[in-house]
Amino acid sequence: MPAIAPISLGVGVLGYAGVAKAHLNALKKLPYIFWPPPVRFRLLGIGGRSLHGVEDAARRYGFEYGTTEWRRLVDDARIGLFINCAPNDAHAEPCLLAAAKGKHLLCEKPLARDGQEARRMWEGVRRAGVRHLVSYNYRFVPAVRMAREMIQAGDLGEIIHFRTRYTDDTLSDPHTPLTWRQEKRRAGSGAVGDIASHVLDLGRFLVGELKGVSGLSKIVIPRRPVAPGSRETKPVEVEDLYEGVLEFANGAVGTLEVSTLCPGRKNYLTFEVNGTRGSLCFNLERLNELEVYRVEPRGRRDRGFKTILVTDGDHPYGGTWWPPGHILGWEHTFIHQLHHLMKAITGDGSVVPLAADFHDGYVNAVICDALLQAAKTGRHLRVKVPPRKGNSNPALTGGLRRHLQVDTPMEDNEP
């Protein structure tokens, strides 16, 4: 059997709960799903606030150590990939210091609390020359990727509308306690940065750049308990919901609705794209399906939308996982995303345009700022998209390659 000599890469992760579990799952699954893997991970350090929590996570996922000091991860010269799943106020400093030390970056969304902070992060990674990715993982849903391919192929004709909604019921109960997400200092914004950022990214991914926004926001539940069952309350400082209008540079128009106060909705991200020759519709709660309509002769009685189960071999990521009709889940998008980043790190591809890099995160933050300002002023605001300067996929220098090590060859046991 042929021998392969995979490259190994040391990994440090900041965070072990919540969305961090999806990234940790991706680290474990990628090596045997994408075979042979582009890299072999050396799970070195995992960080968080609770010593018991990080030590337990280190044992659970197979990391060498757990730490409550994120600087230990950044200072560990063996770590070449830093995955930041911390709250929003702990994105900038750890990522910038890690980049300055030559570490590649995968940062949870939103990239930063506002456009100014995001710009600083974008400029920092650009100077460092490292690979960088913001976890807008819904770009890696096969049905979303198929929608992009159809739009870019012209199947829908000229795009006229983009309508999107992202709603859940996480805060619909007024007794749900306050968290860092309701503190402006830590979160930056509420529903806009937390969930609107996802659908704004999909709008750019599918339709194109935005040039104007307007809308309104509201804090519906002004105070929340500080802990479960507590009578002590603190004020909610960021918006619970947003209703907006989007203007795209190519002439398309859109609507945006995001809310955390919708009983019964769990992860209801939907979008519909309408063009001169057809339409597409997607619902994340049915993420293996894409509804498609193509303009048909009126004489046909069976005209209308049809639902495509995006699992066939010629569909995006078809053949990577299971036979046709055997569906994927939310967690698989993180594995696709991580694999994409690993190919970019090893020189077998670019982060953009299929994934979001820190420049995309910066643009997203600028749009979020504009939405909030539009709601505050009651005006339609122009969005000035920051240009992408320089090479978006610079060659890795010897210094950046020091984190990539060639392991002892192992036997390929695949038939």
DOKE-821143 format. One record per residue: residue in three letters; x, y, z negated of N, C-alpha, C in turn. Coordinates in steps of 0.05 Angstrom, whole numbers, padded with zeros to 5 digits, always signed. Each point is the difference from the previous one (the first is absolute). Layout:
<filos>
ALAXYZXYZXYZ ...
</filos>
This chain:
<filos>
MET+00017-00024+00000-00017+00024+00000+00017+00025+00000 PRO-00008+00021+00014+00016+00024+00001+00002+00013-00027 ALA+00023+00012-00006+00003+00015-00025-00005+00030+00005 ILE-00012+00013-00020-00003+00028+00002+00014+00013-00023 ALA+00009+00024+00004+00015+00015-00021-00015+00026-00006 PRO-00021-00001-00016-00016+00024-00004+00016+00021-00016 ILE-00008+00025+00005+00011+00022-00015-00015+00003-00026 SER+00014+00005-00022-00014+00004-00025+00000+00030-00008 LEU-00020+00007-00015-00004+00028-00008-00010+00001-00028 GLY+00014+00015-00017-00008+00003-00028-00024+00019-00003 VAL-00019-00008-00017-00025+00015-00002-00004+00009-00029 GLY-00009+00025-00003-00009+00010-00026-00028+00011+00003 VAL-00017-00005-00018-00028+00009+00001-00007+00016-00025 LEU-00011+00023+00004-00010+00016-00023-00030-00003-00001 GLY-00009-00015-00020-00029-00007-00003-00004-00030+00001 TYR-00019-00009-00015-00006-00029+00000-00030-00006-00001 ALA-00017+00020-00004-00029-00004-00002-00013+00015+00023 GLY-00027-00004+00002-00015+00014+00021+00010-00007+00027 VAL+00004+00020+00017+00008-00005+00028+00028-00012+00001 ALA+00016+00003-00021+00027-00012+00001-00002-00030+00003 LYS-00021-00013-00010-00003-00029+00003-00002-00008+00029 ALA-00012+00018+00017-00002-00007+00029+00028+00002+00013 HIS+00016+00019-00009+00028+00001+00011+00017-00023-00010 LEU-00004-00008-00025+00015-00022-00011-00008-00026+00014 ASN-00026-00003+00005-00010-00023+00015+00013-00001+00028 ALA+00003+00023+00013+00012+00001+00027+00029-00009-00001 LEU+00014+00008-00021+00028-00008-00002+00003-00031-00002 LYS-00019-00012-00014+00001-00029-00003-00009-00015+00025 LYS-00019+00011+00015-00012-00016+00022+00014+00005+00027 LEU+00011+00024+00004+00011+00006+00026+00021-00020+00009 PRO+00018-00009-00017+00022-00018+00010-00010-00026+00012 TYR-00023-00011-00008-00008-00025+00012-00023+00002+00020 ILE-00013+00024+00002-00020+00004+00021+00013+00010+00025 PHE+00018+00020-00002+00015+00009+00024+00027-00015+00000 TRP-00001-00023+00012+00024-00018+00000+00013+00000+00028 PRO+00026+00002+00001+00018+00006-00023-00002+00030-00008 PRO+00003+00005-00025-00004+00028-00010+00022+00018+00010 PRO-00007+00026+00005+00021+00019+00008+00021+00004-00022 VAL-00008-00002-00025+00018+00002-00023-00008-00020-00021 ARG+00018-00007-00018-00006-00015-00024+00001+00020-00024 PHE-00021+00000-00015-00001+00019-00022+00015-00011-00025 ARG+00016+00018-00012+00011-00006-00026-00015+00018-00020 LEU-00018-00011-00015-00017+00015-00018+00016+00007-00025 LEU+00009+00024-00002+00019+00008-00021-00014+00013-00024 GLY-00012+00024+00004-00012+00014-00023-00028+00009+00005 ILE-00016-00001-00022-00028+00010+00001-00004+00018-00024 GLY-00012+00023+00005-00003+00021-00021-00028+00007-00006 GLY-00005+00012-00023-00026+00009-00009+00002+00012-00028 ARG-00023+00008-00010-00001+00014-00026+00002-00019-00024 SER-00011-00024+00003-00002-00019-00022+00023-00020+00002 LEU+00016-00002-00021+00022-00020-00001-00011-00028+00002 HIS-00021-00006-00015-00012-00027+00002-00011-00005+00028 GLY-00012+00021+00012-00012-00004+00027+00021-00005+00021 VAL+00023+00015-00001+00020-00004+00021+00015-00026-00004 GLU+00004-00007-00025+00014-00026-00005-00017-00023+00009 ASP-00026+00002-00005-00018-00021+00009-00002-00001+00030 ALA+00000+00024+00013-00001+00001+00029+00026-00012+00012 ALA+00023+00006-00012+00025-00011+00009-00001-00031+00000 ARG-00010-00011-00021-00003-00030-00001-00020-00010+00020 ARG-00022+00014+00002-00022-00009+00018+00009+00000+00029 TYR+00014+00020+00009+00006+00003+00028+00029-00008+00007 GLY+00016-00005-00020+00027-00010+00005+00021+00022+00003 PHE-00004+00023-00013+00020+00021+00000+00022-00006-00020 GLU+00024+00011+00005+00022-00004-00018-00004+00014-00027 TYR-00012+00024+00001-00004+00014-00025-00025+00019+00003 GLY-00011+00007-00024-00020+00021-00001+00010+00023-00016 THR-00009+00024+00006+00010+00024-00014-00022+00021-00002 THR+00001+00016-00021-00018+00023-00003+00014+00025+00010 GLU+00024-00001+00010+00015+00023+00010+00002-00002+00030 TRP-00015+00016+00015+00001-00002+00029+00028+00007+00011 ARG+00015+00016-00015+00027+00007+00010+00018-00025+00001 ARG-00006-00020-00016+00017-00024+00002-00003-00013+00028 LEU-00025+00000+00010-00004-00010+00027+00015+00016+00021 VAL-00002+00026-00002+00013+00018+00019+00030-00002-00001 ASP+00011-00004-00024+00029-00002-00004+00011-00027+00006 ASP-00017-00020+00003+00010-00028+00006+00010-00001+00029 ALA+00026-00001+00003+00012+00001+00027-00007-00024+00017 ARG-00010-00022-00012-00008-00023+00015-00027+00002+00014 ILE-00016+00019-00010-00027+00004+00011+00002+00017+00026 GLY-00011-00011+00021+00000+00014+00026-00027+00010+00008 LEU-00021-00012-00012-00028+00008+00006-00013+00007-00027 PHE-00010+00025-00001-00014+00010-00024-00030+00003+00007 ILE-00017-00015-00014-00029+00001+00005-00012+00015-00024 ASN-00012+00023+00006-00011+00017-00021-00030-00001-00001 CYS-00011-00014-00021-00028-00002-00004-00010+00015-00024 ALA+00016+00020-00009-00006+00015-00024-00023+00020+00006 PRO-00011+00013-00021-00019+00022+00005+00012+00022+00016 ASN-00017+00017+00011+00008+00020+00019+00023+00019-00010 ASP-00001+00006-00026+00020+00018-00011+00028-00012-00003 ALA+00002-00026+00005+00025-00014-00002+00009-00011+00028 HIS-00009+00014+00021+00009-00007+00027+00025+00015+00008 ALA+00000+00026-00003+00021+00017+00012+00027-00006-00012 GLU+00004+00004-00026+00027-00002-00011+00013-00028+00004 PRO-00014-00022-00007+00013-00026+00005+00006-00005+00029 CYS-00018+00007+00018+00005-00005+00029+00023+00017+00010 LEU+00001+00025-00008+00022+00017+00010+00027-00009-00010 LEU+00001-00008-00025+00026-00010-00011+00007-00026+00012 ALA-00019-00018+00005+00005-00025+00013+00010+00004+00028 ALA-00012+00018+00015+00009+00006+00028+00028+00011+00000 ALA+00006+00018-00019+00027+00011-00001+00021-00021-00005 LYS-00008-00023-00013+00018-00022-00005-00001-00021+00023 GLY-00013+00007+00022+00000-00017+00023-00021-00023-00001 LYS-00020+00002-00016-00020-00021-00002-00023+00006+00019 HIS-00009-00021+00014-00024+00003+00016-00024+00001-00018 LEU-00022+00012+00010-00023+00007-00017-00026-00010+00011 LEU-00017-00011-00018-00028-00005+00005-00015+00013-00023 CYS-00015+00021+00006-00014+00015-00021-00030-00002+00003 GLU-00014-00004-00022-00029+00000+00001-00011+00027+00008 LYS-00025-00001+00010-00013+00025+00008-00015+00011-00024 PRO-00007+00026+00000+00012+00020+00018+00029+00004-00005 LEU+00015+00009+00020+00029+00004-00004+00006+00018-00023 ALA-00016+00022-00003+00006+00020-00020-00026+00014-00008 ARG+00003+00017-00020-00024+00014-00012-00009+00023+00017 ASP+00017+00011+00017-00007+00022+00018+00020+00001+00023 GLY-00006+00017+00019+00017+00002+00024+00028+00009-00006 GLN+00004+00018-00019+00026+00010-00007+00018-00023-00011 GLU-00011-00016-00017+00015-00022-00011+00006-00021+00021 ALA-00020-00005+00018+00004-00019+00021+00021+00009+00020 ARG+00001+00026+00005+00021+00010+00018+00028-00005-00012 ARG+00002+00004-00026+00026-00005-00013+00008-00029+00003 MET-00019-00018-00002+00006-00028+00002+00008-00007+00029 TRP-00015+00011+00019+00006-00005+00029+00028+00010+00006 GLU+00007+00024-00008+00026+00011+00005+00022-00016-00013 GLY-00005-00010-00024+00020-00016-00014+00006-00026+00014 VAL-00020-00015+00009+00006-00025+00014+00012+00005+00027 ARG-00008+00022+00013+00012+00006+00026+00030+00005-00002 ARG+00007+00015-00021+00029+00005-00005+00015-00026-00006 ALA-00013-00018-00015+00013-00024-00009+00002-00021+00023 GLY-00018+00002+00019+00002-00019+00023-00010-00028-00006 VAL-00015-00003-00021-00010-00027-00007-00027-00005+00014 ARG-00008-00025+00000-00027-00007+00010-00020+00006-00022 HIS-00023+00010+00007-00020+00008-00020-00028-00005+00011 LEU-00018-00009-00017-00027-00007+00008-00019+00008-00023 VAL-00023+00012+00007-00021+00005-00019-00022-00021+00004 SER-00010-00010-00022-00018-00024+00002-00028+00008+00008 TYR-00004+00008+00024-00026+00002+00012-00005-00027+00014 ASN-00006-00020-00016+00000-00028+00008-00023-00007+00019 TYR-00021+00018+00001-00022-00007+00018+00007+00001+00029 ARG+00023+00012+00006+00010-00001+00028+00006-00029+00008 PHE+00003-00018-00021+00008-00027+00005-00022-00020-00002 VAL-00025+00010-00001-00023-00018+00004-00002-00007+00029 PRO-00001-00026+00007+00000-00007+00029-00022+00014+00016 ALA-00024+00003-00012-00022+00013+00014+00006+00030+00005 VAL+00013+00013-00019+00008+00028+00004+00021+00002+00022 ARG+00019-00018-00001+00020+00000+00021-00012-00004+00028 MET-00020-00018+00001-00013-00005+00025-00016+00024+00009 ALA-00012+00015-00018-00014+00024+00006+00019+00021+00013 ARG+00023+00003-00012+00020+00018+00011+00008-00008+00028 GLU+00005-00026+00004+00008-00009+00027-00021+00006+00020 MET-00025-00004-00007-00022+00005+00019-00003+00030+00006 ILE+00003+00017-00020-00002+00029+00004+00023+00009+00018 GLN+00024-00010-00006+00024+00009+00016-00001-00011+00028 ALA-00014-00022+00004-00003-00011+00027-00021+00014+00016 GLY-00015+00018-00013-00021+00015+00014-00026-00014+00002 ASP-00004-00022-00016-00025-00015+00002-00024+00016-00008 LEU+00004+00020-00017-00023+00016-00010-00002+00026+00016 GLY+00018+00005+00019-00001+00025+00015+00011+00023-00017 GLU-00010+00024+00005+00008+00023-00015-00013-00001-00028 ILE+00015+00003-00021-00011-00002-00027-00015+00026-00007 ILE-00024-00003-00010-00017+00023-00007-00003+00002-00030 HIS-00006-00022-00014-00006+00000-00028+00018-00019-00016 PHE+00007+00007-00025+00011-00017-00020-00015+00005-00026 ARG-00015-00020-00008-00015+00003-00025+00009-00020-00020 THR+00006+00009-00025+00011-00019-00019-00011+00005-00028 ARG-00002-00021-00015-00010+00001-00027+00017-00019-00017 TYR+00007+00009-00024+00014-00018-00019-00012+00005-00027 THR-00016-00019-00009-00014+00003-00025+00003-00025-00018 ASP-00001+00005-00026+00000-00022-00019-00015+00009-00025 ASP-00002-00018-00020-00015+00008-00024+00017-00001-00025 THR+00026+00005+00004+00019-00002-00023-00006+00020-00022 LEU-00011+00023+00007-00006+00020-00020-00029+00007-00003 SER-00017-00017+00010-00029+00006+00000-00011-00001-00029 ASP+00012-00015-00018-00008-00001-00027+00013+00023-00016 PRO-00016+00018-00011+00012+00023-00014+00016-00008-00025 HIS-00003-00025-00009+00015-00009-00023+00027-00012+00007 THR+00005-00002+00027+00027-00010+00008+00021+00019-00010 PRO+00021-00010-00014+00019+00018-00012+00017+00016+00020 LEU+00010+00022-00009+00019+00016+00015+00026-00015+00004 THR+00012+00003+00023+00027-00011+00006+00017+00022+00012 TRP+00024-00007+00006+00018+00019+00013-00011+00011+00026 ARG-00017-00016+00013-00012+00008+00026-00018+00024-00002 GLN-00010+00006-00025-00017+00024-00003+00016+00024-00011 GLU+00026-00002-00002+00017+00022-00009+00015+00012+00024 LYS-00005+00025+00004+00012+00013+00024+00030+00000-00001 ARG+00012+00003-00023+00029+00001-00003+00013-00027+00010 ARG-00014-00022-00006+00011-00026+00007-00009-00009+00028 ALA-00025+00004+00006-00011-00011+00025+00002+00019+00024 GLY-00001+00027-00006+00000+00019+00022-00028+00007+00009 SER-00016-00021+00006-00028+00004+00008-00015-00026-00008 GLY-00026+00000+00005-00016-00023-00007-00007-00018+00023 ALA-00025+00000+00009-00008-00017+00022+00014+00006+00026 VAL+00009+00025+00003+00014+00008+00025+00027-00015+00002 GLY+00017+00002-00020+00026-00013+00001-00002-00030-00003 ASP-00019-00009-00015-00002-00028-00006-00011-00017+00023 ILE-00023+00009+00010-00013-00017+00021-00003+00015+00027 ALA-00004+00026+00000-00002+00014+00026+00026-00002+00015 SER+00023-00001-00015+00026-00002+00014+00001-00024+00018 HIS-00013-00022-00009+00000-00025+00017-00014+00005+00026 VAL-00024+00011-00001-00015+00003+00025+00010+00023+00017 LEU+00013+00020-00012+00013+00021+00016+00023-00013+00015 ASP+00015-00018-00013+00022-00013+00014-00011-00017+00023 LEU-00023-00014-00004-00011-00015+00022-00010+00018+00023 GLY-00010+00023-00007-00008+00019+00021+00023+00008+00018 ARG+00023+00006-00013+00024+00007+00016+00010-00024+00015 PHE-00001-00024-00012+00009-00025+00013-00016-00007+00024 LEU-00026+00004-00001-00018-00008+00021-00006+00022+00020 VAL-00004+00024-00009-00010+00021+00018+00022+00021+00006 GLY+00015+00008-00019+00021+00020+00005+00002+00021-00022 GLU+00016+00020+00004+00005+00020-00020-00025+00018-00005 LEU-00002+00009-00024-00021+00019-00008+00010+00029+00004 LYS-00019+00018+00006+00007+00028+00002-00017+00018-00017 GLY-00022-00011-00012-00017+00016-00016-00018-00016-00018 VAL-00006+00011-00024-00017-00014-00019-00018+00019-00015 SER-00023-00010-00009-00017+00016-00018-00014-00020-00018 GLY-00012+00010-00022-00014-00019-00017-00007+00011-00027 LEU-00010-00017-00017-00006+00007-00027+00006-00023-00019 SER+00007+00007-00025+00006-00020-00020-00015+00005-00025 LYS-00001-00019-00018-00016+00003-00024+00011-00018-00022 ILE+00001+00010-00024+00004-00016-00024-00028-00005-00012 VAL-00010-00024+00002-00027-00007-00008-00001-00005-00030 ILE+00019-00015-00010+00001-00006-00029+00023+00015-00012 PRO-00005+00023-00013+00021+00018-00008+00018-00009-00023 ARG-00010-00019-00016+00016-00010-00023-00003-00030-00001 ARG+00022-00013-00010-00001-00029-00003+00013-00007-00027 PRO-00008-00023-00011+00013-00009-00025+00030-00006+00004 VAL+00015+00004-00021+00029-00004+00002+00007-00030-00001 ALA-00018-00016-00010+00004-00029-00002-00027-00014+00000 PRO-00001-00026+00005-00026-00014+00000-00014+00003-00028 GLY-00025+00009+00000-00015+00002-00024+00006+00025-00017 SER+00019+00016+00009+00008+00024-00016-00021+00022+00003 ARG-00004+00015-00021-00017+00024+00001+00016+00024+00009 GLU+00026-00001-00002+00017+00022+00009+00001+00000+00031 THR-00003+00023+00011+00000+00003+00029+00021+00021+00009 LYS+00007-00002+00025+00018+00020+00012-00011+00008+00027 PRO+00006+00024+00009-00011+00009+00026+00012-00015+00024 VAL-00017-00005+00020+00009-00010+00026+00010+00024+00016 GLU+00024-00002+00010+00013+00024+00013+00000-00002+00030 VAL-00008-00022+00012+00001-00003+00029-00027-00010+00010 GLU-00003+00002+00026-00026-00005+00013-00008-00029-00001 ASP-00026-00005-00004-00012-00027+00002-00007-00008+00029 LEU-00006+00021+00016-00010-00006+00027+00008+00023+00019 TYR-00001-00006+00026+00005+00020+00020-00016-00007+00025 GLU-00011+00021+00012-00014-00001+00026+00013+00019+00019 GLY+00010-00010+00022+00016+00017+00018-00006-00004+00029 VAL+00010+00020+00015-00001+00000+00030+00028+00002+00010 LEU+00006-00017+00020+00027-00002+00011+00000+00009+00029 GLU+00021+00015+00007+00004+00008+00028+00027-00010+00009 PHE-00001-00016+00022+00025-00012+00010+00012+00017+00023 ALA+00026-00002+00003+00014+00016+00020-00009-00007+00028 ASN-00009-00025+00005-00008-00009+00026-00030+00007+00007 GLY-00013+00014-00018-00027+00009+00005-00021-00017-00014 ALA+00007-00023-00011-00019-00017-00014-00007+00014-00027 VAL-00024-00006-00009-00009+00010-00026-00007-00023-00018 GLY+00001+00005-00026-00006-00022-00019-00013+00009-00025 THR-00010-00019-00015-00011+00006-00027+00014-00019-00020 LEU+00002+00009-00024+00014-00014-00022-00018+00001-00025 GLU-00004-00024-00012-00014-00001-00025+00015-00019-00019 VAL+00008+00010-00023+00013-00017-00020-00012+00005-00027 SER-00004-00021-00015-00012+00003-00027+00006-00025-00016 THR+00004+00005-00026+00003-00022-00019-00025-00004-00017 LEU-00022+00011+00009-00025+00000-00016-00023-00013+00015 CYS+00005-00023+00013-00020-00012+00017-00006-00029-00010 PRO-00019-00003-00018-00006-00026-00012-00004-00021+00021 GLY+00013-00023-00003-00003-00022+00018+00022-00001+00022 ARG+00012+00023+00006+00022+00000+00019+00026-00007-00014 LYS+00016-00018+00011+00024-00009-00013+00025+00010+00013 ASN+00002-00005+00026+00023+00010+00016-00009+00005+00028 TYR-00020+00019+00001-00015+00004+00024+00013+00021+00018 LEU+00021-00009+00013+00014+00017+00020-00012-00007+00027 THR-00012+00019+00013-00011-00005+00027+00009+00022+00019 PHE+00003-00006+00025+00003+00021+00021-00014-00009+00025 GLU-00009+00020+00015-00012-00004+00026+00013+00020+00019 VAL+00009-00010+00023+00013+00016+00021-00018-00002+00025 ASN-00008+00023+00010-00017+00001+00024+00014+00014+00022 GLY+00000-00012+00024+00012+00012+00023-00020+00001+00023 THR+00009+00009+00023-00018+00003+00023-00007-00027+00012 ARG+00015-00021-00006-00006-00026+00012-00006-00022-00021 GLY+00000+00007-00026-00005-00021-00019+00005+00009-00029 SER-00004-00018-00019+00002+00006-00028+00013-00023-00015 LEU+00012+00006-00023+00011-00020-00018-00011+00006-00028 CYS-00004-00021-00016-00009+00004-00027+00014-00021-00018 PHE+00009+00009-00023+00015-00018-00018-00009+00005-00029 ASN-00001-00022-00015-00007+00001-00029+00021-00016-00015 LEU+00015+00012-00018+00021-00014-00014-00011-00023-00017 GLU-00025+00002-00009-00011-00022-00016-00006-00025+00018 ARG+00002+00003+00026-00001-00022+00019+00024+00003+00019 LEU+00023-00001-00012+00024+00009+00014+00010-00017+00023 ASN-00012-00024+00004+00008-00017+00023-00017+00006+00024 GLU-00019+00018-00002-00019+00006+00022+00004+00028+00011 LEU-00004+00002+00026+00000+00026+00014-00024+00000+00018 GLU-00017+00020-00004-00024+00003+00018+00008+00017+00024 VAL-00007-00010+00023+00008+00013+00025-00025+00004+00018 TYR-00002+00024+00011-00021+00005+00020+00013+00013+00025 ARG-00006-00012+00023+00009+00012+00025-00025+00009+00016 VAL+00002+00023+00013-00023+00010+00015-00006-00021+00022 GLU-00026-00008+00001-00008-00021+00018-00024+00010+00018 PRO-00004-00013+00022-00024+00007+00017-00025-00002-00016 ARG-00018+00019+00003-00025+00000-00016-00018-00023+00007 GLY+00005-00013+00023-00017-00023+00007+00005-00024-00017 ARG+00022-00001-00015+00006-00023-00017-00017+00002-00026 ARG-00013-00021-00006-00017+00000-00024+00016-00008-00025 ASP+00024-00012+00004+00016-00008-00023+00022+00020-00007 ARG-00003+00025+00010+00020+00020-00006+00000+00007-00030 GLY+00023+00010-00010+00002+00008-00028+00027-00008-00011 PHE+00004+00006-00025+00025-00007-00014+00003-00030-00002 LYS+00025-00009+00002+00006-00028-00006+00022+00000-00022 THR+00000-00021-00016+00019-00003-00022+00022-00019+00008 ILE+00024+00010+00000+00023-00017+00006+00013-00009-00026 LEU+00004-00026-00003+00015-00011-00023+00029+00001+00008 VAL+00016+00018-00012+00027+00005+00009+00019-00020-00013 THR-00001-00025+00010+00017-00022-00011+00011-00017+00022 ASP-00005+00006+00026+00009-00017+00021+00030+00003+00005 GLY+00012-00018+00014+00029+00000+00004+00010+00024+00015 ASP-00017+00012+00018+00009+00024+00015-00009+00026-00014 HIS-00009-00002-00024-00006+00024-00016+00024+00008-00017 PRO+00001+00024-00010+00023+00008-00018+00003-00020-00023 TYR+00025-00008-00003+00008-00020-00020-00013-00027+00004 GLY-00013-00005+00023-00010-00026+00006+00021-00021+00001 GLY-00004-00023-00013+00020-00021+00000+00020+00002-00022 THR+00001+00023-00014+00018+00003-00023-00009-00015-00024 TRP-00027-00001-00004-00011-00012-00024-00014-00026+00006 TRP-00027+00002+00004-00016-00024+00001-00013-00003+00028 PRO-00013-00023+00005-00014-00003+00026-00022+00021+00003 PRO-00009+00005+00025-00022+00019+00005-00024-00005-00017 GLY-00012+00021-00011-00023-00002-00016+00006-00003-00030 HIS+00025-00004-00007+00009-00002-00028+00010+00027-00008 ILE-00015+00014-00017+00003+00028-00004+00022+00008-00019 LEU+00008+00025+00003+00021+00012-00018-00013+00018-00020 GLY+00016+00009-00020-00010+00017-00021+00016+00026-00002 TRP-00008+00016-00020+00013+00026-00005+00030-00003-00004 GLU+00008-00021-00015+00028-00003-00008+00018-00006+00024 HIS-00011-00010+00022+00017-00007+00023+00011+00025+00013 THR-00014+00023-00002+00009+00024+00012+00027+00009-00012 PHE+00004-00005-00026+00025+00007-00012+00023-00018+00010 ILE-00006-00024+00006+00021-00018+00011+00007+00008+00028 HIS-00020+00007+00016+00006+00010+00027+00017+00026-00001 GLN-00007+00017-00018+00014+00026-00003+00029-00004-00009 LEU+00004-00018-00019+00027-00005-00010+00017-00013+00022 HIS-00011-00018+00015+00015-00012+00022+00008+00021+00020 HIS-00018+00018+00006+00006+00022+00019+00024+00016-00010 LEU+00000+00007-00026+00022+00016-00011+00026-00016+00001 MET-00001-00026-00006+00024-00016+00001+00012-00001+00028 LYS-00016-00002+00020+00010+00001+00027+00014+00026+00006 ALA-00012+00022-00010+00013+00027+00004+00027+00001-00015 ILE+00001-00011-00024+00024+00001-00015+00023-00016+00013 THR-00008-00023+00012+00021-00017+00012+00006+00009+00029 GLY-00013+00021+00010+00006+00011+00026-00016-00012+00022 ASP-00021-00015-00006-00016-00013+00020-00027+00015+00005 GLY+00000+00026-00003-00024+00015+00004+00001+00026-00015 SER-00021+00016+00004-00003+00026-00013-00023+00000-00019 VAL+00001+00016-00021-00022+00002-00019-00024+00013+00015 VAL+00004+00022+00013-00022+00013+00015+00001-00010+00029 PRO-00023+00001+00014-00026+00012-00008-00020-00019-00013 LEU+00007-00026-00002-00020-00018-00010-00004+00001-00030 ALA+00021+00008-00015-00002+00005-00028+00002+00029-00006 ALA-00007+00008-00024+00003+00028-00008+00026+00004-00015 ASP+00016+00019+00009+00025+00006-00015-00004+00024-00017 PHE+00021+00011-00012-00003+00023-00018-00009+00025+00014 HIS+00006+00002+00026-00010+00023+00015-00031-00002+00002 ASP-00010-00024+00006-00029-00004+00000-00012+00006-00027 GLY+00014-00008-00022-00009+00007-00026-00001+00029-00006 TYR+00020+00015+00011+00001+00029-00002-00023+00013+00015 VAL-00004-00008+00024-00023+00011+00016-00026-00006-00014 ASN-00003-00024-00011-00025-00007-00014-00004+00019-00024 ALA+00022+00005-00015-00002+00018-00023-00008+00028+00008 VAL+00010+00010+00022-00007+00026+00011-00030+00001+00006 ILE-00010-00021+00012-00029-00001+00007-00017-00001-00025 CYS+00009-00015-00020-00015-00001-00026+00000+00027-00013 ASP+00023+00014+00001+00001+00027-00011-00021+00018+00014 ALA-00001-00002+00027-00018+00016+00016-00029-00006-00007 LEU-00007-00025-00004-00027-00007-00008-00008+00013-00026 LEU+00018-00002-00020-00006+00011-00026-00002+00031+00002 GLN+00017+00012+00016-00001+00029+00003-00025+00009+00015 ALA-00008-00016+00020-00024+00006+00015-00025-00001-00019 ALA+00000-00020-00018-00023-00001-00018+00000+00023-00020 LYS+00024+00009-00008+00002+00022-00019-00008+00026+00013 THR+00007+00004+00025-00005+00026+00013-00027+00000+00016 GLY-00010-00024+00006-00024-00001+00016+00005+00007+00029 ARG+00025-00003+00009+00007+00007+00028+00010-00025+00015 HIS-00002+00002+00027+00012-00020+00017+00030+00008+00003 LEU+00018-00018-00007+00028+00006+00000+00015-00014+00022 ARG+00018+00014+00013+00018-00013+00019+00022-00016-00014 VAL+00006-00023+00011+00021-00017-00011+00025+00002+00018 LYS+00022+00009-00011+00025+00001+00015+00015-00025-00006 VAL+00001-00018+00019+00014-00026-00004+00030+00004+00000 PRO+00014-00007-00021+00029+00003-00001+00013-00018+00021 PRO+00018+00012+00016+00013-00016+00022+00018-00022-00012 ARG+00002-00021+00015+00019-00021-00007+00027+00006+00012 LYS+00019+00008-00017+00027+00008+00010+00019-00023+00000 GLY+00017-00001+00021+00021-00020+00000-00010-00027+00008 ASN+00018-00020+00000-00006-00027+00008-00016-00013-00022 SER-00023-00011+00007-00017-00013-00020+00009-00028-00007 ASN+00020-00010+00015+00011-00026-00006+00030+00000+00003 PRO+00014+00016-00017+00029+00002+00003+00015-00026-00004 ALA+00022-00003+00013+00016-00024-00004+00010-00001-00029 LEU+00001-00024-00011+00009-00004-00027+00031+00001+00000 THR+00011+00017-00017+00029+00002-00002+00011-00023-00017 GLY+00025-00003+00000+00013-00021-00016-00008+00002-00029 GLY-00001+00025-00010-00007+00004-00028-00028-00011-00007 LEU-00019+00004+00019-00027-00009-00005-00002-00031+00004 ARG+00018-00011+00016-00001-00028+00005+00012-00016-00023 ARG+00013+00014-00019+00013-00015-00022-00020-00016-00016 HIS-00026+00007+00001-00020-00014-00016-00009-00026+00014 LEU+00007-00003+00025-00007-00024+00015+00023-00019+00000 GLN-00005-00024-00011+00021-00020-00003-00008-00025+00015 VAL+00020-00012+00014-00006-00025+00014+00004-00023-00020 ASP-00021-00016-00004+00001-00022-00019+00014-00024+00013 THR+00005-00020-00017+00010-00026+00010-00021-00012+00018 PRO+00008-00010+00024-00020-00011+00018-00016-00023-00014 MET-00026+00000+00007-00017-00022-00010-00012-00014+00023 GLU-00008-00024-00004-00012-00016+00021-00028+00009+00006 ASP-00007+00001+00026-00027+00006+00008-00016-00025+00000 ASN-00019-00003-00017-00016-00025-00003-00025+00001+00017 GLU-00004+00021+00015-00023+00001+00017+00002-00020+00023 PRO-00020-00014+00008+00002-00019+00022+00005+00013+00026 
</filos>
